[in-house]
């Protein structure tokens, strides 16, 4: 995540998903921004949706839309700190500091997460790119853009279900989603795996048994309220 992305249409969908799953699902939410330095790139400029409050967006989550329109379109304030200071994500707790490529600093960063997130039901990780890739080992240049399996496993082992932002790569999307879901199963052995796909991004949810029934109910709500902006599925057969 970068502050320069804050409030664009992808963020609207992301915060809508978090609200649907956690805030309206009565789960204690933790958000690990995995915030990285601005890079001067062109991402995060999809703001036209705030200029024209059509039913396509406004009716998805009127409270969220109105808040983003005020903060981003009118006040021109694009910082994750704004949502932390609001109640848009309920009583969520946050890991807010910048993440770097340095291994020891990363260790300290995730040790802080473990302390802050100890009583949470759902932990959301928001890396720039998604889950680790072989060409970028932990501690190497640009490793701050990835979430590593050791970090996912450590969090999941505390009893929290885990939601992960994942950038699509150059692979057929259905095959990519299936492959990532299988990786989640192999590493975590979750009770259920859900995917939430938007036009540009993917979110993967590994659920513990105690949360699964609730997520299934929220999945139906998301399908009704957010389709086609968010397309949710449970991947595989019910255990």
C-alpha positions as CSV (number, residue, x, y, z in Angstrom):
1,X,0.0,0.0,0.0
2,X,1.1,3.6,-0.7
3,X,-0.6,6.8,0.4
4,X,-0.7,7.8,-3.3
5,X,-3.2,5.0,-3.9
6,X,-5.5,6.1,-1.1
7,X,-9.2,6.6,-2.1
8,X,-9.1,5.5,-5.7
9,X,-11.8,3.2,-7.0
10,X,-9.7,0.1,-6.0
11,X,-9.6,1.4,-2.4
12,X,-13.4,2.0,-2.5
13,X,-13.9,-1.7,-3.3
14,X,-11.2,-2.8,-0.8
15,X,-12.7,-0.8,2.1
16,X,-16.2,-1.9,1.1
17,X,-15.0,-5.6,1.3
18,X,-13.5,-5.0,4.7
19,X,-16.7,-3.4,6.0
20,X,-18.8,-6.2,4.6
21,X,-16.7,-8.9,6.1
22,X,-15.6,-7.5,9.4
23,X,-17.6,-4.4,10.4
24,X,-21.0,-5.7,9.4
25,X,-19.9,-9.3,10.3
26,X,-19.1,-8.2,13.9
27,X,-15.4,-9.4,13.7
28,X,-12.5,-7.6,15.3
29,X,-10.4,-6.4,12.4
30,X,-6.7,-5.7,12.1
31,X,-5.2,-3.9,9.1
32,X,-1.5,-4.3,8.2
33,X,-1.0,-1.6,5.5
34,X,2.5,-2.7,4.6
35,X,2.9,0.9,3.7
36,X,5.8,1.7,1.4
37,X,7.3,5.0,0.1
38,X,5.7,6.9,-2.7
39,X,7.3,6.1,-6.1
40,X,5.9,8.8,-8.3
41,X,4.1,6.2,-10.4
42,X,0.8,6.5,-12.2
43,X,-1.2,4.1,-10.0
44,X,-3.9,5.5,-7.7
45,X,-5.4,8.0,-10.2
46,X,-8.7,6.2,-10.7
47,X,-10.8,8.9,-8.9
48,X,-13.5,9.8,-11.4
49,X,-16.0,7.6,-9.6
50,X,-16.1,10.2,-6.8
51,X,-17.0,13.0,-9.2
52,X,-20.2,11.4,-10.4
53,X,-22.1,9.7,-7.5
54,X,-24.1,7.3,-9.8
55,X,-26.0,4.4,-8.3
56,X,-23.2,2.1,-9.7
57,X,-21.0,3.2,-6.8
58,X,-23.1,5.2,-4.4
59,X,-25.6,2.4,-3.6
60,X,-22.8,-0.1,-2.8
61,X,-22.0,1.5,0.5
62,X,-23.4,5.1,0.8
63,X,-21.6,5.8,4.1
64,X,-18.2,4.8,2.7
65,X,-18.7,6.6,-0.6
66,X,-19.7,9.8,1.1
67,X,-16.7,9.7,3.5
68,X,-14.3,9.1,0.6
69,X,-15.8,11.8,-1.5
70,X,-15.4,14.3,1.3
71,X,-11.8,13.3,2.3
72,X,-10.4,12.6,-1.2
73,X,-12.4,14.6,-3.7
74,X,-13.1,17.7,-1.6
75,X,-10.3,17.9,1.0
76,X,-7.7,16.3,-1.3
77,X,-6.2,14.4,1.6
78,X,-4.8,11.1,0.5
79,X,-3.4,9.5,3.6
80,X,-4.2,6.2,5.2
81,X,-4.0,8.1,8.5
82,X,-7.4,9.6,7.7
83,X,-9.2,6.2,7.7
84,X,-7.4,5.2,10.8
85,X,-8.8,8.3,12.6
86,X,-12.3,7.6,11.4
87,X,-14.8,4.9,12.3
88,X,-15.3,3.7,8.7
89,X,-13.5,0.4,9.6
90,X,-15.1,0.2,13.0
91,X,-12.8,-0.6,15.9
92,X,-10.0,-1.9,13.7
93,X,-6.4,-1.7,14.8
94,X,-3.6,-0.8,12.4
95,X,0.1,-1.3,11.7
96,X,0.8,2.1,10.2
97,X,4.6,2.6,10.0
98,X,6.5,2.2,6.8
99,X,7.9,-1.2,5.8
100,X,11.4,-1.3,4.3
101,X,13.4,-4.0,2.5
102,X,15.8,-4.5,5.5
103,X,15.4,-7.9,7.1
104,X,15.9,-6.8,10.8
105,X,13.5,-3.9,10.4
106,X,10.9,-6.2,8.8
107,X,11.3,-8.6,11.8
108,X,10.6,-5.7,14.2
109,X,7.6,-4.6,12.0
110,X,5.9,-8.0,12.2
111,X,6.8,-8.5,15.9
112,X,4.8,-5.3,16.5
113,X,1.9,-6.7,14.4
114,X,1.9,-9.8,16.6
115,X,1.4,-7.7,19.7
116,X,-1.2,-5.3,18.2
117,X,-3.2,-8.1,16.5
118,X,-3.2,-10.6,19.3
119,X,-7.0,-10.4,20.0
120,X,-8.2,-9.9,16.4
121,X,-10.5,-12.2,14.4
122,X,-9.5,-11.1,10.9
123,X,-6.1,-9.7,9.8
124,X,-5.9,-8.0,6.5
125,X,-2.5,-7.7,4.8
126,X,-2.2,-5.0,2.0
127,X,1.2,-5.5,0.2
128,X,1.9,-3.6,-3.0
129,X,2.1,-6.7,-5.1
130,X,0.8,-9.7,-3.0
131,X,2.3,-12.9,-1.9
132,X,6.0,-13.7,-2.2
133,X,7.6,-14.7,-5.5
134,X,10.8,-16.7,-6.0
135,X,12.7,-13.9,-7.7
136,X,12.4,-11.6,-4.7
137,X,13.6,-13.3,-1.5
138,X,12.9,-11.7,1.9
139,X,15.3,-8.9,2.6
140,X,16.2,-8.2,-1.1
141,X,15.4,-5.0,-3.0
142,X,11.6,-4.6,-3.4
143,X,10.8,-7.3,-0.9
144,X,8.8,-4.7,1.0
145,X,6.2,-5.1,-1.8
146,X,5.5,-8.7,-0.9
147,X,4.0,-10.7,2.0
148,X,6.0,-13.8,2.9
149,X,4.6,-17.2,3.9
150,X,6.4,-17.2,7.2
151,X,4.4,-14.0,8.1
152,X,1.1,-15.4,6.9
153,X,1.6,-18.7,8.8
154,X,2.6,-17.0,12.0
155,X,-0.5,-14.8,11.9
156,X,-2.9,-17.7,11.0
157,X,-1.5,-19.8,13.8
158,X,-2.8,-17.3,16.4
159,X,-6.4,-18.2,15.4
160,X,-7.0,-15.2,13.2
161,X,-8.4,-15.7,9.8
162,X,-6.3,-13.9,7.1
163,X,-7.3,-11.7,4.1
164,X,-4.6,-10.9,1.6
165,X,-4.4,-8.4,-1.2
166,X,-3.0,-10.0,-4.4
167,X,-2.1,-8.3,-7.7
168,X,-3.0,-10.2,-10.8
169,X,-0.1,-11.4,-12.9
170,X,0.1,-12.3,-16.6
171,X,-1.8,-15.6,-16.3
172,X,-5.4,-16.5,-17.0
173,X,-7.3,-15.2,-13.9
174,X,-9.3,-18.2,-13.0
175,X,-6.2,-20.4,-13.2
176,X,-4.3,-17.9,-11.1
177,X,-7.0,-17.7,-8.4
178,X,-7.1,-21.5,-8.2
179,X,-3.3,-21.7,-7.9
180,X,-3.2,-19.1,-5.2
181,X,-6.0,-20.9,-3.3
182,X,-4.1,-24.1,-3.5
183,X,-1.0,-22.4,-2.0
184,X,-3.1,-21.2,0.9
185,X,-4.4,-24.7,1.5
186,X,-0.9,-26.1,1.4
187,X,0.7,-23.6,3.8
188,X,-2.2,-23.0,6.2
189,X,-4.7,-25.9,6.0
190,X,-7.6,-23.5,6.5
191,X,-11.2,-24.7,7.0
192,X,-12.3,-22.7,4.0
193,X,-10.8,-20.5,1.3
194,X,-12.7,-17.6,-0.3
195,X,-11.7,-15.3,-3.2
196,X,-13.0,-11.8,-3.9
197,X,-12.2,-10.5,-7.3
198,X,-12.6,-7.0,-8.6
199,X,-11.9,-5.7,-12.1
200,X,-8.3,-5.0,-11.2
201,X,-7.4,-6.9,-8.0
202,X,-7.8,-10.1,-6.0
203,X,-8.4,-10.7,-2.3
204,X,-7.8,-14.2,-0.8
205,X,-9.3,-15.2,2.5
206,X,-8.1,-18.2,4.6
207,X,-10.7,-18.9,7.2
208,X,-10.6,-20.7,10.5
209,X,-13.5,-23.0,11.3
210,X,-15.0,-20.7,13.9
211,X,-15.3,-17.9,11.3
212,X,-16.4,-20.0,8.3
213,X,-20.1,-20.0,8.7
214,X,-20.1,-16.2,9.2
215,X,-18.0,-15.7,6.1
216,X,-20.4,-17.8,4.1
217,X,-23.3,-15.5,5.2
218,X,-21.2,-12.4,4.4
219,X,-20.3,-13.9,1.0
220,X,-24.0,-13.9,0.0
221,X,-24.4,-10.3,1.1
222,X,-21.4,-9.2,-0.9
223,X,-22.8,-11.0,-4.0
224,X,-26.1,-9.2,-3.6
225,X,-24.7,-5.7,-2.7
226,X,-21.4,-5.5,-4.6
227,X,-21.7,-7.5,-7.8
228,X,-20.1,-7.0,-10.4
229,X,-17.7,-4.6,-8.6
230,X,-16.7,-7.5,-6.2
231,X,-17.2,-11.1,-7.2
232,X,-17.0,-13.5,-4.3
233,X,-16.6,-17.3,-4.3
234,X,-15.8,-20.0,-1.9
235,X,-13.1,-22.1,-3.6
236,X,-13.6,-25.9,-3.4
237,X,-16.0,-28.1,-1.6
238,X,-17.1,-27.4,2.0
239,X,-15.0,-29.5,4.4
